């Protein structure tokens, strides 16, 4: 995927607490970065925190896959690029790439799937049409599978 395929990106500077003994970002921290990117994407689309607003839909992570491409070091600035790639019946599939700030140097890429959980229980249920409309308006294309 090309960096230009991502309408949304969010800046992130690497902190000392995020690196490991090899002086690179610890692999599990990329999940933290992904969480930041998803949260900020929801905000940009116009959806307040979908995991914690009473009476609103909740989305839970069902799967995440990451391909590590190049090391990230202390104090580097990254662009966390993310887009909603597909809306299923009860799921959202996000594609993401992390690059050096303003560069086309891919550091990590992958996808994450979130499942919509209704407000009354823990079973998957359809993604609300209002949310689909917000996502499609933001992305400028149809997202339904």
C-alpha positions as CSV (number, residue, x, y, z in Angstrom):
1,X,0.0,0.0,0.0
2,X,1.3,3.5,-0.7
3,X,1.5,6.1,1.9
4,X,-0.7,8.3,-0.2
5,X,-3.5,5.7,0.4
6,X,-3.9,7.0,3.9
7,X,-5.9,10.2,4.4
8,X,-5.2,10.2,8.2
9,X,-1.9,10.2,10.1
10,X,-1.0,11.1,13.6
11,X,2.5,12.2,14.8
12,X,4.2,10.3,17.6
13,X,7.7,10.9,19.1
14,X,9.5,7.8,20.6
15,X,10.0,8.2,24.3
16,X,12.8,6.6,26.4
17,X,10.3,4.2,28.2
18,X,9.3,2.7,24.8
19,X,12.8,1.4,23.9
20,X,14.3,-2.0,24.8
21,X,17.8,-3.2,25.6
22,X,18.8,-3.1,21.9
23,X,18.0,0.7,21.9
24,X,15.0,0.3,19.5
25,X,11.3,0.5,20.1
26,X,10.1,-2.7,21.9
27,X,7.9,-4.7,19.6
28,X,4.9,-4.6,21.9
29,X,4.9,-0.8,21.9
30,X,3.8,-0.9,18.3
31,X,0.4,-2.1,19.7
32,X,0.3,1.0,21.8
33,X,1.1,3.1,18.8
34,X,-1.7,1.4,16.9
35,X,-4.1,2.1,19.8
36,X,-3.2,5.8,19.6
37,X,-3.7,5.8,15.8
38,X,-7.2,4.2,16.0
39,X,-8.3,6.5,18.8
40,X,-7.2,9.6,16.9
41,X,-8.8,8.2,13.7
42,X,-12.2,7.8,15.5
43,X,-11.8,11.4,16.8
44,X,-11.0,12.7,13.3
45,X,-14.0,10.9,11.8
46,X,-16.3,12.5,14.4
47,X,-16.9,9.5,16.7
48,X,-16.2,10.1,20.4
49,X,-14.5,7.4,22.3
50,X,-16.5,4.4,21.0
51,X,-15.3,2.2,23.8
52,X,-16.5,4.2,26.7
53,X,-19.4,6.5,25.9
54,X,-22.5,5.1,27.7
55,X,-25.2,4.1,25.2
56,X,-22.9,4.1,22.2
57,X,-21.4,1.2,20.3
58,X,-18.3,-0.5,21.6
59,X,-15.6,-2.0,19.4
60,X,-13.3,-4.6,20.8
61,X,-10.0,-5.8,19.1
62,X,-10.5,-9.3,17.7
63,X,-7.2,-9.6,15.7
64,X,-4.1,-7.7,15.0
65,X,-1.2,-8.5,12.6
66,X,2.0,-6.5,12.4
67,X,4.9,-6.8,9.9
68,X,8.0,-5.2,11.3
69,X,10.0,-3.6,8.5
70,X,12.7,-1.4,10.1
71,X,13.9,-0.4,13.5
72,X,12.6,2.7,15.3
73,X,14.9,4.6,17.7
74,X,14.7,6.9,20.7
75,X,13.5,10.4,19.9
76,X,12.5,9.6,16.3
77,X,9.3,11.1,15.1
78,X,6.8,8.8,13.4
79,X,3.7,9.3,11.3
80,X,1.1,6.7,12.4
81,X,-1.0,6.3,9.2
82,X,-4.3,4.4,9.4
83,X,-7.4,4.0,7.4
84,X,-10.6,2.0,7.6
85,X,-10.2,-0.6,4.8
86,X,-13.5,-2.5,5.2
87,X,-16.7,-2.6,7.1
88,X,-18.2,-6.1,7.6
89,X,-21.5,-6.9,9.2
90,X,-20.2,-6.6,12.7
91,X,-16.5,-5.7,12.2
92,X,-14.2,-2.9,11.1
93,X,-10.9,-3.8,9.4
94,X,-8.2,-1.1,9.7
95,X,-5.0,-1.0,7.6
96,X,-2.0,0.8,9.1
97,X,1.5,1.8,8.3
98,X,4.1,3.6,10.5
99,X,6.6,5.8,8.8
100,X,9.4,8.2,9.8
101,X,7.9,11.7,10.0
102,X,7.3,13.1,6.5
103,X,9.1,10.2,4.9
104,X,8.1,7.2,2.9
105,X,10.3,4.8,4.9
106,X,8.0,2.0,6.1
107,X,8.8,0.9,9.6
108,X,5.8,-1.4,10.3
109,X,2.5,-2.3,8.6
110,X,-0.5,-4.5,9.2
111,X,-4.1,-4.6,10.0
112,X,-6.4,-4.8,13.0
113,X,-10.0,-6.0,13.2
114,X,-12.4,-4.6,15.7
115,X,-15.8,-6.2,16.4
116,X,-18.9,-4.2,17.3
117,X,-20.3,-5.3,20.6
118,X,-23.8,-4.1,21.5
119,X,-24.4,-2.1,24.6
120,X,-26.3,-4.8,26.4
121,X,-23.8,-7.7,26.2
122,X,-20.7,-9.2,24.8
123,X,-22.1,-10.6,21.5
124,X,-21.2,-9.2,18.1
125,X,-23.9,-7.1,16.4
126,X,-24.1,-5.0,13.2
127,X,-22.1,-1.9,12.9
128,X,-24.5,1.0,13.3
129,X,-25.4,2.6,9.9
130,X,-24.7,6.1,11.3
131,X,-21.1,5.0,12.0
132,X,-20.8,3.5,8.5
133,X,-21.9,6.8,7.0
134,X,-19.4,8.8,9.0
135,X,-16.6,6.4,8.0
136,X,-17.6,6.4,4.3
137,X,-17.9,10.2,4.2
138,X,-14.5,10.6,5.8
139,X,-12.8,8.0,3.6
140,X,-14.6,9.2,0.5
141,X,-15.5,5.7,-0.7
142,X,-17.7,2.7,0.0
143,X,-16.4,0.5,2.8
144,X,-18.9,-2.3,2.9
145,X,-17.6,-5.7,2.1
